[in-house]
Amino acid sequence: MNALSLIPEDEDRITTNPTKKKNKLKVKIIRYLHQHGKQSIPDLCPVVRVSAPTMKRLLEELMKENLVKVLGLGESVGGRRPFTYDLNPDSRVVIGLDLGRYETKLGLFNMACMPLIEPYVFPEGLETADDVVDMLVKQIGKILKIKKISKELVLGVGVSLPGLIDVKTGISHSYLNYGQEPLANVLSGKFGLPTFIEHDTRALARGELMFGQARGRRNVLCLNLGAGIGLSIIVEGRVYQGTSGYAGEFGHINVDPDGELCYCGKKGCLETLASGRTLRQKVIADLRSGKKSMLMDMAENDPSRVKLPMILQAALDGDQYASELISETAVHLGKGIATLIHLFNPELIILGGMMAAVGNLLSDPIQQALNTYCMPRVRQDTDVVISSLADSASLMGAVALVIDNILDKKP
Ligand SMILES: [Zn+2]
C-alpha cells in the first residue's frame, strides 16, 4: 500500500476519481485533527461532510496507515461516550534544513515538530560547497537510509536560507538563483519531496513564535546575528514581510557615510561595523600584524583559518582581545537597535543567531548602548533577551514552515 500523500495532486480541483476523492477526505480529517486536537466521530462528520459510518471507515483506514490513533472514550454529551481520535505525530517525518553561508544543519522532526535526532551539521554551505544542492540531495538520501525512513513517509522539506528572496515570485536572488524558476520548485524536483523555502531571518522568527520566547507575544524584533545582521519584525503577532519580502534588511542601513565598502555595493552599512563577517576580517588582519590572542593557537598559527565560532569560543574562554572586539561590535549593534526601538516600540527584542552564543558578553554592552541612545520612556517597556533556541531557531522555523503549508491549510 502506498503511503497517503498529505498534499493531494489535484488539491484545488474537483475530482470524480473515487480513490482520489477518498484521499482528499482523509487529508481533510488529518488537517482538522492537527488544527483542533482530538475529536470524536460526531465532531468530525459535519466538518468533512460525510455520514458516521463513512467517517468510521475512513478513520479505520487512517489507523491502518498509522496516521491516526484512537485515544479512548471522550466526554459524554448525554448517552454513550464516543471514542476520540487524534493524529499520530510519529507517522510522518519533516526534514528541516538550515542552509548557511559556511555550514548546513539538517534535522529530522515528527509532525509535532519534536526532534527525532540531534541535528547533523555539515561544514559546507552556500559559499563553500562545490554544488550545495547536490550535497543536500546526497545527505538527505544518506540520512533517510541510515534511519530506515522511506521517502513516502517524509511530509516535506523546509529550507531556511540567507540573502534576498522575493516572496511573491519565490525567486532567490542572492543564492541558488535558477533564473525565473522559483527555488522551492527546483528543490522539490531535485529532492523528490515537497519543499518550501524561507528567508533565514524570517524562519528564525517563525521558530521563535512557535517554540521560543516570542510565543504568545505581539510585537517582537528578532535579530539574526551571524556572518550578517538580519532582522525579523513581528507586528501584532505576525511576521511583517514588506512589499516584496525584503523588510528587515537592517544590516544594510547606512551608519557611516565615509565607512568601508560593504559586499552589497554600498558604503558604511551597519554590517561593515557590526557583523560576524567584519569581526572575522578584523581578527585576521590584527593577528597578521602581531596581535596577541589565544586565537593564534586555535587557528594553528594561520590567521586565515580563524572562523567566527572560534572567536566566540575564545571570548567565552576569557580571551581579552576577543571579548573586547565582541563588546565593540555590540555597541555598534546597540546604536542600531536603539533606532529600531524608537521606530517599533517592541515589547521584546530577541538576540539570536550564532553570535548569541556568547550571551552576556553580547547583551550587556547592547543594553548599555540602549540606555545611552534611547529615550528612557520608549526604552522602558522593551526587554532584551538572548534566544533560548540558541542557533537552532531557523532550523525549527523551517520545520514550522512545512507544517504551516501542509497541515495548517484549512481543511
Ligand atoms: Zn551593505
Residues whose N, C-alpha, C, O or C-beta is under 5 A from the ligand:
A	BS01	ZN	G251 H252 C262 C264 K266 C269
